[in-house]
């Protein structure tokens, strides 16, 4: 990351006697930036500082110099000096003594004059940029505070000088760290939901003294945390031995694999970040789907999607919308379906459910899913909605149905119809078992109705209902005299 400081300064043109020249005060504006390419670096490596001065005056500036008060102990080297992108080689680079201006700082100057002769042969034209890039490094760890910088230049052809300086807001702190880094056995960790996972960490080289290390989550999924190994200690004797960090992921209600950032840090060392991903183990039930209709007593495959194969499943069913549950199978592993024989209820059921529960290797419940469906014993096929019948028509209406397994033998089949949304049902006929259709003479009705249905009821020898079904939608019976 780059850090930028912009300084809007005032030119002050001095009215003093100097070398028989008369100087005067004026006020002008300009922009100067000092840019650090980063705010920390390992010992022995460099931070690059780039200074850009733009001459906004109508005149060129001659004899320009830039001075920076740099903390004592840092090594400073010029990288480049350019005017409008062209390199400048004949300039003066000099330094003072620690404490000349600021305690603990050495003043370094870059002067746009030819060494030895001090010829002012590098003027900065109006509207031009001067760019000075220099590197700073340190032989030891530490934090260093940069204070102020300043500059001065003389107007071309004039005896006036212009200068400026930074403000408190332009101060900068940088850090040089141990030239040691963290080594991990992986840069990514997969943590099972409601489970744990580990990674290992050590140092790249021997430290001069004991290193206290902190490991913590610094962003991302809050369900992931450091369970153990959050505080580690490396010495001159165990620095190259791996230490174990254990992460854990709490059980959550979603089915996404969320991630968190885990940071390893220590004073005077470059930190390291790892990505920990929660591997969601919550299964998703695919079949039966919500509202599905299944046939009583028929073979049926329960199907699911399983994000993690490292779980076992228990399957249950309920015939009373989850009031009570009956085990279908337990300990299912490595599968995404299970063959099941649909129960045979005594009547059509619209409140049945299948539930699955997942357990990890530690027998911890890591989630599950459920779905509500219907079991049918008999199904009306026609008329099933939107048909139009004519009252007392010589053409009969074909009523048809499909019968499935029943709890007891079917003795007869009763047919009914309604013309008032099902508020009342009128008998059509009772048929012997085995029939799956009937040609119904459409009855004479006093008035047309668009709210008609038929119903099929299966009965045992004692007249008890074994199951029933009605048309899914309404059909119409209209008078022949009506259009």
N, C-alpha and C positions, 0 to 999 in steps of 0.2 A: 504494500500500500504506500502511496506517496502522500506526503504531507506538504502543504503549500502555505506559505505566508506571503501576503501581499501588503506592501507598505506604501501608503500615499504620503509623500513627504513634501516639505516646503523647501524650495531653493532660497537660501539666504545669501545675497551678494554683499560682501563685507566692505565697509568703508573704513579701511585702516591703512596705515603707511607700511608698505612692505616692498623692499627692493626698489624703492623710488617709484612704486606704482600706487595709484589711488584706487581703492576698492569701495564700492557702495552697496547698500542693502536693497534688495528687491525680493518679491515673493512669487514663486512659480510652483507648478505641480508636475509630478512624475510618478511612475510606478516602478517599484523594484521588488523582485521576488527572490526568496531563498527557499530552495526545495530539497528536502532530504528523501532519498529513494526508499528508506525504511527507518524505523525507529529502534531496531535492535539487530545485532549481528554477533556471531561467535568471535571470540578472541582470535586475532590474526587475520580476520576478514575485514573488508572495507565497507563503509557507508559512503555513498557518493552524494555530494552536495552540489547543487547547481544554482548559480546566482545569475539572474537576468536583469539587466538595467536597460531601460528604454529612454533614449534622449528625446523628450517631447519639445525641446526648445527650438527656436527658429535658427539658432546658431549651432555649429559644431562645438563639442567640448574637447579641450586638449589637456594633457597632463593629468588625465583621470586616474584616480586610484580607488580601490575598494579595500576596506579593512574589516576583518572579522575577529572578534575576541573569542578565541577557542580555548576550551578547558585544558589546563596543564596535564601532560601525560599522554595526550593523543599525538599520533604521527600524522602529519599533514603533507599531502603531495598533490601537485597540480596535475589534473587530467588533461585539460584543454582550455585555451582562451580563444574566443572567436568574436569577430565583429561582423554582423550580418551573415553568419555562417562560414566566413573565411577565417582560417587559422591565423593567429598572431603568434609569432615566435620571439620577437624582440620586445620583451616586457621584463619588468623587475618583479621578482618574488622574494619577499624578505619577511623576517619575523623579529619581534622585540624580545623583551625579557618578561618572565612571569611576574604579574602584578603591576605592570606598567600602567594599565588603565583600570582593570578589574582584578581584585584579589583572586589568585588561583587560575588566571587566564593569561594566555599569550596572544598578543596581537599579531596577526598575519596580514600582510598587505600585498596586493597585486597592483602594480603601477604601470600604466600604459606609456612608459618611456623606455628608450633604448638603454640597456645597461652601460655603465661606464660613462658614456657621453650625456646621459639623461636627456637625450633629444626627444621632444614631444612630437614623435612622428606617427602616433597611432590615435589620431582624433576620432571621436565618435560623431558621425554626421547627424544632422537633425533627422529625427524619425527612425534612427537606426538602433539596433540592439547590440549590447555587449553581453556575451555569455562567458562566465567563468565557472568551470567545473573542477572540483577538487575532491580528493578522497581523504577519509579519516579512518584510522584504525587504532587499536590499543593492544599492548602486550599482556594486559591483565583485565580481569573482570571489573566491572564498575558501572555506575551511572554518572553521566556527565551532563552538565547544564550549560547550554549555549546562551550567552547574554546578548548584548547589542552588537550591531554592525553599523558601519557608516561609510560614506564616500565623499569625494570632493573632485571637482573639475573646474577648468577655466574656460571661459568663452573664447572661441577662436577669434583672434584679432582684437580682443578686448583685454582690459586689465582687471576684469571682474572675475570673481570666483563664485561657484555654486556648490553647496554641499547639503547632505541630508543624513538622517540616521533612522534606525528602527525604533519601534515602541515596545512596551512591556509585553504586548500580545504576541510579539514575534520571537519571544524566548522559546527555546526548544530543549527537551531532555531526551537523550539517547542512552542506550544500554549496550554494553559489550558482555556477552555471555561466555560461559565455559565452552571451550571447543570440544564438547562432549555431547552426544545426542542419545536419544532413547532408541533402543532396538526392541521390536516386538516380533513375536512369531507369526503375527497376522495383522493386516491393516483393517480387516473387517471381521465382525463376530456375529454369528447367527444365534439368537437366544430364543428357545422355544417358549411359547406363551405358557405362563404359570410354571416355568422351569428356569434352569440356570445354564450358563455357558462360561467358559474361561478363556483368557488369553494370558500370555506371559511377556514379561518386560525385563530388560537389563540395560546396562550402560555400554556405550561403544568403546570406551577406554577408561583407564584408571583415573579417578578423581584425586585431587590434592587433599581433600578432606571429605568427611561424611556428607552424603547428599540425601536430604529428606525429600521424598517424592509424594505428591498428592495425585490421586486419580478420582475424577468426578464427571458426572454428566453435565455438560454445559449447554445443551440445546436438544431440541427434538422431542421424541416421544417420552412423556413423563412416566409411562409404565415401566420403562427400563431404568434400572439403578445399579449402583455398585454395591454388591452384597458384602464382599470382603476384599482385602487388598487395597483399600482406598488410601492407606498410609503405608509407604514402603521406605526402607532405609538401605542405601548402598554405601559401602565403605571401600577403602583401598584394597580390601582383601576379598570382598564378595561381589564386586562390580560386574563381573562377567558371568555370574550365575543367575539364571532366570528366576524371577519371582512371579507368583500366580495372582491374577486378579479375577474375581468371580463376579459376573453380572447376573442379574435376575430380571425377569419380565413378569409383571403382574397380569393376571387374567383380566381381559376386557370384554366388552360386549360387541366389538366390531369384528370384521373378518378380513381386515387389511393388515399387511405387513409393514407396520410403522417403524421408523428408524430414529436413533438418537446419536448425538455426537459425544464421545467420551474423550476427555482431555487428560494427558499425563503432563505434569508440570513440576518444576523445581526452581528454586532461586538460582539465577545466573545461568540457566540452561534454556535452550530453545525447546518449547513445548512440542508435543506430538498429539495428533488427534486421530481417533479411530471411529469407524462407523459401526454401530451395533444395530442390528435389525431384528425386530421381534417377528418370529416365525409363527404366524397365527395358526393354531391347531383346531380352531372351531369348525366342525363339519357343517355343511349346508345340505339339507334334505332336498332332493330333486323330485323324487317320486315316492309316495303320492304327492302331487301338488295341491295347493289350497283349492278346495272345491271339486277335486276330481271325484268321479263316480266309478266305483269298482264293483265287480260282480261277486255276490256272496259265494263262498266255497271255492272260488277259482284260484289257480296258481298266480302269483303276482311277485314281481321283482321290486323290492324296495331299493332305491338308488340314492346315492349321495356324492357330494364333492368333498374331498378330504385334503386340505392344504398341507398337512403333515402326515406322513405315513408312520411316524413314530408314536402312534396312539392306538388304543384299543377302544372298541365301541360296544355299548349295550343298546339293544333295540327293545322298545316297549310299544304296546297299543292300548288304547282306551276306547270304550264304547259309550262313554258318558261325558265327553268333552273334557277329559282330564281329571274327572272325579276320582277314579281309580285306574291303576295301570297294571297290565299283565305283561310279563317278560316274554319277548319273542326269542331273543338270543343274546348271549353275552360273550365278551372277550374276542370280538371280531377284529382281526388285524390284517392289513395289507389288501383289503378289498374295498370296492366302491359299490357293491350291490349285495343283496341277500335274498334268496328265494323264500317266499312266505305263502302260506295257504290262508286266503282271506277267510275270516270267521263267518259263520252262518248265524245271523241273528234271527229273532222270531218275527221281526218286522223290518221294513226298510229303515235304515239308520242314517241320519244326517248330522250326527254329532260324534263321529269317530275320529280318532287321532292316532298318528304314529309319532313316537319321540325317539331321538337318539342322543346318547350321552357319551362324550369322549373322555378318556383318562390317559394321562401320560405315563411314562415308565415308573414314576413314583406313586402311581395310583391316585394322583390328584385330578379332580374333575377340572377339565380345561374348557368346558363348554359343550353346547349341543344345539339341537334344532328340533322343531316339531311342525307338523302340518295337519290340518283338519280336512277330512274327506268324507264321502258318503258311500255306504254299502247298500246296494239294491238287490232285492230278491226277485222283483218283477219290474219290467220296464215297458211302458206304453210306447209303441212305435208310431201309431197313427189312429186317429188324427192327433197331431201333436202341436197344432197352433197355426193360425192364419188361413185355415181352410174355410171355404164358404159352402154350406149345405142348404138345400131347399126344403122347407117344411113339407112333410107328407109327400116327398118325392118318390116316384116309382123306382128311382135308382138308389140302391142302398149305399150306405157308407161302410167301407171296410175298416173295422176296428182290428188292429193287430198288436201283439205284445210279445215280449220275450221273457221266459221264465228261467230262473237260476236255482241253485241249490237251496233247499228249505230245511228247516229244523226237523219237521215231520212230514210225512207224505201228504200230498195235495189231494183232497177229496173232490173239490169242485172249484170252479172259477166264476165269480160273480162280477157282472158288468153294470156300471152305473153311468149316469150323465147328470150334468148340472147346467142351468141356464142363468145362474145368478152368482157368479164368482166362486162357487163351491159352498155357498151358505147352506144349500140343501141339495141332496142327491136323490135322483129317482132311479129305481132299478130298471135295467134293460132286460137282462136274462141271466140265468145261472147255467153254466155249462159244465160238462164232465171234464175231469183232468185230462191233460194231453193236448187240448186244443190251444192254438196260438193265434187264432183269428176268428172273426165273426162278421157276417154281412148284416149290418144294422139297418133296419128300415127307419129312415129318419122320421121322427114323430111329428104329428101335426101340433103346431104351437099357436097360441092366441096372438102372439106378437113376435117380432124379430128380436134377436138378442146376439150381441157380439161378445158375450162373456160365458161361452160354453166350453165345457171340458168333458172328457170321459175318464172313468176310473176303472182299474182292474184290481180285484181283490182275490187273493188265494186263500182258501179255507181248508182246514183239516176236517176229519170225520166228525168232530164235535162242533163244527161251525166256527172254530176259533180262527182268527186271521193269522196267516203265516207271512203276509207281506202284501203291500199294495202300492200302486203308482197311478198317477194321473197325468194327463197331457201337460207338457211343459208350458205351452202357451194357450191362449184362448182361440177358439174358432167361432164362426158365425153360423147361426141358423136363422134364415130370413124367410119371410112370407113370399110365396111365388108372385104375389101381386105387386111387390115392391121391387124397384129397379136394383 
